[in-house]
Amino acid sequence: MINEYHFVSIIIPCRNEGKFIGKCLDTVLEQDYPKENLEILVVDGMSEDKTKEIARNYSEEYPFIKLLENHKKFTNFAFNMGIKASKGEIIMIMGTHAGYEKDYISKCVRYLNEYNADNVGGVIKTIPSKNTLCARAITLSLSHVFGVGSSYFRTGFKDPKWVDTVFGGCYKKEVFDKIGLFNENLLRSQDMELNIRLKKAGGKILLHPEIIAHYYPKDNLKDFFVHNIKDGIWAVYPLKFIKTSLRLRHYTPLILVLTLPISIWPYILLSLFFSLKIAVRKKDIRLFFIMPLIFGARHIGYGLGSVWGIIKLLF
């Protein structure tokens, strides 16, 4: 598949991910990429569950897995700590809430070379974290155009395309020498901000459909709603630290919330329409009743978070 096996450093930030870290590492260990050309840096943010213990057990069994302690806890610091400690020519960011097809690394490296890209990513197939109706509905909302807009890596696509950002990311290490590390002021959205900088510097970001990861989202309405509020905050609040805004799709929920007296009924009708289509396609009428709640948690939560982000920004 590839002419040369570059040395790859995989950075996995985590905090209190005891339920997922083992599954994640197992899918990395199952990769068809030569293990002598890999290092896996698990950067733990002072977990209070068994995450660190599980990661340490893996590191004791596999010498190419290393456990680093992130005393600042947050993901942005973990990314930079991993990059600074890495030895690879290629840096890969992987999340604990995901599993990876066995050729994930090979194809990332292959297409990074073939297309002379600076960052490569692929599609994520969203999978329920639990076998419940709510978990299934959350999964469906995150892979539907009404739920995530033009986020191709979530909704799927047929042909490789040049994009603004990707899930995770497989970078040439020289990128970080050229544009700097992740912005440590940003607790979220740091990957999007880095990719905006990369594009402005003339870098190329490739999205390829043959690169596949499996993502496990929140499994209940409350956690999903809170997660979207936090995402909404960090769609707006980064303007305090950077001059460039994110893409328009990140501000659509904010527009929805700010215009609710006008937009509420059209929004409800659209939500019911897409919920019905999903229920028919999945042959489960229950989805017609729960999907509007899930879409609402997604959009209203994100929009309310963005309003709070504006308040934080101004005051």
N, C-alpha and C positions, 0 to 999 in steps of 0.2 A: 504493500500500500504506500509506503514512503521510502525514499531512497536513503534517508539518514535518520537514525534515532537520536534526536536531540535530547539533551538532559532536561527533564521537566520537573519543575518544583510546583507542587500542588499545595495551595493554602486553604485550610478549612477552619474558618473562625467559628467558635461555638461558645454558648453559655447556657447552662441548664438544659442540655439537649440529650439527656440520658436515654430517652425513648428512641432517638433517631441516630445518634452518632455511630453506633455499632452497625446498623444497616447501611449507612453511608459508606463507612470504611470497607465493609464487605464488598460493595459494588466497585470500589476503587481497586481492591485487591484482585478482583476478578477480571480486571482490564487485560487486554491482549498486548499491551505495551510492555517492553522488557523492564522488569523490575530493577535491574542494575542501572537503568537510565531514569529512575524516578526517585524523588524524595517527597514525602507527605508531611507537611507541617501543620499539625493540629494546634491552633492557637486558642487556648481556653481562657475565657473571661471571668476567672474566679468563680466557677460554677459552684452551686450549693447543693447539687444533687450528685449522681454518680458519674456524670460526664467525664470528669478528669480521671476517675478510677478506671473507667472503661477504656479511655484513650491510652492511659498508661499501660494497661494490660496488652493492648495491641502493639505499643512501641517496644515492649519487652520481648514480644514474639517476633516482630518484624523490624530489623535494624534500620530500614529506610523510612520508618514512621517515627517522627520526633514530636514530642509534646512541649509546647512553649506556653508560658504563663503571661497572660495579658492583664496586668494589674489595673489598667484603666477601663477594663471590662467591655467597652463598646467595639463594634465591628470595624469602624474606621481605623482605630488604632491597631486592631488585629491584622488588617490587610497590610499596613505599613510595616509592622513588626515582622510579618512573614516575608515580605519582599526583601527587607534588609537582611534577614537571616538566610535567604535562599541562595542556592548555588547554580540554579538552572539557567539555561539560555532562554527558556520559555517559562512563563508564570501562568498558572491556571488557578482561577478562583472557583471553589466548589462550596456549596451550601449543605448543611446537615439535613435539611428538610427535603433532600432529593436523593435519588438513586440514579445510576448512570449505566447506559448500555455498555457492553464489554468493549466496544470499539470506540468509545467516546473520546478518549485521549488520542488514539491513533488518528482518528478522522480530524480532530481539531488541529493536530500538528500537520497532517497532510494538507489540509486546505489553507492553513496559515502560509505554507510554503507555495502551494500551487497558485494561489491568487495573489501572492505577495502582499498579504493583508497585515495589519498591525494588531488586530484583535479579531477573534473568531468565536462564534457561538452558534447554538442550534435551537431546535424547538423543544419546549417542555410539555410533556404530557401530564396533565394534572390528575392525580389519583386520590380518592378519598382516604383520609387518615383513619376513619372508622367505617364500619358497615352500617351506617345510619342514613335516614332520608336527608337529614340536614347536611351531613358531610357530603353526600352525593350532590346535593343542590349547590353547595358552595363550590364544589369542583366544576360543575357545569357552568356556573356564572363566570368562572375564571378562564374558561376556554371558549366563551361566546362573545361575539362582537359587541353585543349590547352591554356586556359586563366589563369588557376591557378595551373596547374601541379598536384602533388600528395597531394593536400590539401583536405583530405577526408571530413572534416566538411563542405566544400563548394560543392564538387561534389557528395556527398552522399555515403552511404555504407550500408551493410546489417547486419553485426554482430558487437557486441561490440569489441573494440580493444584498446590495450595499445599504446599510442602515445607520441609525444614530446611536444605538446601544444594543446590547445582547444580554441574555441571562448568564450570570457567572462571568465568563470571559476567559479566553486563552490569548495572552499577550506575549509579544516579543519583549524580553526584558529591557531592551534598549529604549522602549517606549517611555519607561519611567525615568531614564536618564535624560530623555528629551523634554518631557512635559512635567516632570515631578511626580510625587506620590499622591495618594488619595488625600483629599482635603479633610483634615482632622477636626475642623469646625462642624462638619456635617455628620450627625449621628445616623441619618438615613440619606438616601439619594446620592451618596458619595460616588457610586458607580456611574450614574448618569452624568454627574458633573465632570468626572474624569473623562468620560467618552466625548462630552461636548468639547473639552479642552483638546482631546486627541484629534477630533475632526477639524477644529480651528487651526491646528498645527499641520494640517494636510494629511493626517492619518486616515487609514481605510479600515472600516469595520464590516466584517462579512457575517451574514446570517445564512446558514446552510441547513437544508431540511434533513440531511442524512446524519446530522449530529443530534442525538436524542438523550434527553434526561427526563426522569420522572419526579414530579414535584408533589409534596404532601402538604396541603394548606391547613389552616385552622379547621377544626371539625365541629364547632358549635357557633351559634348565632352571636352570642356575647363576645367571644374572643375574636371572631371575624369582624364585628363592628368596631371594636377597640383597635384592632390592627389597622383598619382602614382610616380611622381617625388619625392615628400616628403617621400613616403614609401621607394623609392630606396635609398635616402640619408641615411635613418636610418637603412638600411640593412647593410651598410658598416661603417658608422661613429661610431657606438657603440664600434668598436675595439679600439677606443681611451680610452675607460673607462673600458672595460672588456677584459679578455684574450681569451674567447671562441667565435668563430664565430657562425653565424646562420646556418641553414641547406642549402644544396647545391641548392635547388630550389629557394632560395632567391637571388642567384648570377647568375642564368641562364640568366636573361635579361642583366646583365653586360657583360657576355661573348658574347651575341648576338651583343651588341653595339660595343664592342671592336674588333669584327671580321666581321663587316658589309660588307667590300669589298668581303669577301668570302661567308658570310652567308645570304646576302640579298635576293638572288634569291631563294634558298631553303626555306627561311622563307616565302617569298611571296607566293610560291606555296603551302606550308602547310596552310598558312592563307586562301588562296582561297579555298583549299580543304575542310577545316573545316567549312568555311563560307557557302559553297554550301550545305554541309550536314545539317547544321542548318536551312538554308532557305527551304530545301526540307522537313525536319522534321516538321517545323513550318508552312509550306505551305504559305510562304510569300517571294517572290522573292526579295523584297527590302532588306531583310537581307543579301543577297549575296553581295550587294554593300556597305552596311554600316559596316558589321562585320569586314572586314579587317582594317577599320579605327579605330574601337574600340579596336581590338587586338593590333594594332600598338600603340595606346595611352597607352594601358596597358603595353606592353613589352618595347617599346622604351622609354616611359616616365620613367618607373622604372629603365631601364638601364642607361639613362642619369643622373638620380638622383644618382645612385650608382657611376658613374664617378665623379660627384661633391662631393660625400661623400669621395671618395679617395683623391681628391684635398684638401678638408677640413682636412682630416686625416693627410696628409703629410705636409701641409703648414700652 
